[in-house]
Each structure stands twice: as structure tokens, then as C-alpha cells.
Amino acid sequence: MPRTNQPPKYRHRTIDGNSRAYLTLRCRATGRTKDFNLGPYDSPASRQLYHRLVAEWEANGRARIGSGTPQAERRQLRPRSEPTVAVILAEFIESDAWKQLGPREQSHYRPVIKLTARLYGESMISDFGPNSLRLLRNEMLRGEPAPPPGVEAGERKQRGPWGPRYTSSQIGRLRRIFKWAVSRELVSATHLAGLKTLEPLRLPPLQQRTITVERINAIRPYLSAQVWVMVELQRLTGMRPGEVMLMRPCDVDRSADVWEYRPATHKNTWRGKRRIIVLGPEAQAVLTPFLLRAADAYCFSPAEVVESLHQRRAEQRKTPAGRGNSPGTNRSANPKRKPRDRYDAGAYGHAVARACRAAGVKPWTPYQLRHTAATQITRAAGLEAASVILGHSSVLLTDAVYADRDLAKAKDVARRIG
């Protein structure tokens, strides 16, 4: 059979009646192989050492094989008071700093914490330096290869490669964990300074994030009424996807000609900042039909979409009413997946992605609507107005990240003086 790029197997051997785990690595340059005794078979420590050795072997181009034992040897010479990487990660999750993070930010921290614990959890803090951080970053970019045909993947889902920007963000989050550990005197400041010496990745240039009106309108026939209104509200107000998904009638102040929407929670709630989104006449017109509900009910509900779909199918039914199944009798009373009372980021994004595929246009994401609104508001009212509407504390963030440069002005100058 032809050779594949699958990683070496986690092997089992019995020596003197003891069940041991082994790993065999082959040096690509010399062709020599080396066996590593990982410890008791199927133990967490042996699994962790297996993943770390394979990651270091892959990072070295499968050409250089380490001993796999220096950390264990040095650990015997150290005082027991030095914590391991796993202890630092566990302390951070139990701290107030973790609780102050929003749910979305916690969801970003969890993957890097799990990967770091799996590869370096048993390593002492002094062993986790810039080189270990570089190998960890390479593992993030590489991902986990899929198992060969005929081999089960196991209970844990295979992790795909992370993009350069997401990897850089995850390395920054890991450094912030060690910065927190320094503030609690669990790690020395010198160790944190060493981790900061890792050179940054070269990131690809940012693509234009704004969307043309034609691309937005092209997907309208393929979206439900609820999702289309969410798209329109984002385009008109520049609010974030999470803010439009959480809209409720009780959160909208309709006492003046310009309505004010105050989300119950938002990205910067944990920082103690308030968020006010202004709704003009166009936004009010598209939102009004969805405010006719209980004050604390979400304006945009997948359950309503499913119910309207069932009603539309019943109305289009061709079988006479007295024959076949009556509407609703062939539905499960307790389905495995029930529609939620509000949209989440995944459902909203998937709905837009499916509509883009159906319309045959280049895919875009709901967050690009915020960038589009930022650019339009900047051109119409200036950078300061766009910063206030988007809820930024500084116009520098609006200018650098959200508002695309107006090339029309540059072209006009080039025509006159170029």
C-alpha cells in the first residue's frame, strides 16, 4: 500500500506483565527510527506525551527526533512547589477573570485551553517557553489529519487547521492567561517576557469587507421574513449580529421620533459600557410588524419560521382535506431538535450562507453588514458620527477596522492632478 501522511500510531506493548504505551518515530532525513516509552497504556499522561512528541516531530519536518525525556528528568531536580501548565489553566478557569469574560469570549478561550492542556498540561511552567509556544502555534495551523479509510475517528472530533488570524488571536489569549498568572504570583514576569519574544505570524492582507447592495438584495427570495428583516436592520443601523438577534419589544424605546434600542447584553457589557442603537424611519418601518408580541419575547424566532413553513405547506396541499394525513398528525410530539425561541450566531450565519449558495452570489457573513453600514455612514455623515452609531469609544477603531477607504475621492483627485 502507498505511504500516507497519517501520524504514527499510539501502540500497545506488554512488558513483564505491565501494559505500556509506545510510539515509534522515523527520521525523514536519515531513515532511522526511535521508540518512546510513553508510560502506562491508555493513561492521560501517556496520551499527552504522545500528542506532544508527534507535534514536535511534525514541526521539525519529521526529520529531527528528540529524546522525549528531558522534562521528566528535570522535574525530579525541581522543588514540588512549581506548578504545571495544567494547574495554571485550571486556576484561570476558576478565577474571577474568567467569569468576567463574556460567553462568546469564553467560547474562544476554550479551544486554546484544551489544546494547550492536551499537549503541555503535564509540563512544568519553566519548560513551557517560546519554543514550546512556537510548536503549539504550528500545531494550531496544522490541525489534526483525518484518520485513514476504514479507521474510526474515535469519540473526540478531529480538529481542523486554524487560520493565521485566528491562530494569532489564540496565541494572544494564551499570553493573557500567563499575564493573569503573573499578577497572581504564580508565574514570574521574566517567563511572560520570554513568551512575548515569539515572533508574530505574517498575516495575509485583509479583503474588502463591504458588500454591494446587489449582493444583499440577491439573496432576499431565499430568506425567511424574519432573517431578511435582521439583514435590513444591520444594514441600516450597523448593529452587531448578536445585538439584532436579542431584540425584544421591551428593549426598544419608541417615545420619540427616533427610536432607541438598548440591548439587554452586548459585547462590552462586562466592561460596564452601555450600548444605544438608534433606529430611523426605515428601520422602524421594517421592525414594526415584529414588535406586535409579548414585551419580553424575542422579535425574531426560528420557531415562528418553522410554524409559518408548516402553514404554507398545508395551504399548498393538493390532497383533498378528507383524505390522507390531516395537518400536523405526522409530526413527532417530541422531536430531537426543537426550534429555539431566538436565533443564535450559527443559525443566522447558516441561513445567510445557504441563501448565498442558492442565489449563486459570492458568500458573505452577517458581520460584513456592519462594515458596510460603517462605510456608508462615514461617507454620508463623517467618521465621528459613524463611531457614535457603531458604539466605538474611539474614532481610530472605526477608521482602522470598519470603514473602508473611499477610493472615489482618490480617483477624483488623480483625474484632476495626476
RADAUR-V18657 format. One line per field, one symbol per residue. ss: DSSP state (@ for helix, = for strand, . for the rest). psi: psi as a letter, one per 40 degrees, with the letter a starting at -180 (. if undefined). burial: # if it has 24 or more other C-alpha atoms within 12 Angstrom, else .. A space follows every 50 residues. Layout:
# RADAUR-V18657
ss->???
psi->???
burial->???
This chain:
# RADAUR-V18657
ss->..........=====..=========......========...@@@@@@@ @@@@@@@@@..........@@@@@@........=@@@@@@@@@..@@@@@ ..@@@@@@@@@@@@@@@@@@...=@@@..@@@@@@@@@@@@@........ .............@@@@@@@@@@@@@@@@@@@@.....@@@@@@@..... ............@@@@@@.@@@..@@@@@@@@@@@@@...@@@@@..=@@ @==.....===.......@@@.....===.@@@@@@@@@@@......=.. .@@@@@@@@@@@@@@.............................@@@@@@ @@@@@@@@@.......@@@@@@@@@@@@@@@.@@@@@@@@....@@@@@@ @@....@@@@@@@@@@@.
psi->iiiifiiiihihihhfehhihihhihhddeeiihihheahheiddddddd dddddddddeffdhhideedddddddeiieehiidddddddddeidddde iidddddddddddddddddedeiideegadddddddddddddahiiiihe hieadhhhhiiiiddddddddddddddddddddefdiidddddddeehii ihiiihiheiiiddddddedeeiiddddddddddddeeiidddddehide ehhfeidhihhhidiadfdeeeiihhhhhadddddddddeegaideiidh hddddddddddddddehdhideiahihedfihdgidhihieiiidddddd ddddddddefihiiidddddddddddddddeidddddddefieieddddd ddhiigeddddddddde.
burial->......##.###.......#######........#######...###### #########..#.###.#.............########..#.....#.. #.......######################.##############..... ................###############....##...##.###.... ........###...##.###..###########################. ##......##########......#####...##.##..##......### ##.##....................................###..###. ######......################....##########.....##. #####.............
